[in-house]
Amino acid sequence: MSNGFNEGHDYYVQELRKAGETIIKNARSIVGEEPGLCDIVVSIRLTPDNLTIINVDKNLYPDHVVEDLCEESGFDDYQEDL
């Protein structure tokens, strides 16, 4: 006998696995090359209407903050890396 509850869970498990594979495949482009990157939040939204969404949210420090942090730590090649 088919159990709708288990089928729904199986759908979510498969979609989560597929989304994880997509994140792994695109990890380098997700991280990007932005100077001042301070954090990345990756979330996956699984919905019952068969629409899976991967959201990437990045927070960057402004250039002047990165420059100040580099100066304080003795790293003086920040501008050369831009």
Secondary structure, DSSP 8 states (H G I E B T S, - for coil): ---HHHHHHHHHHHHHHHHHHHHHHTHHHHH-S-TTEEEEEEEEEE-TTS-EEEEEEEEE--HHHHHHHHHHHT---HHHH-
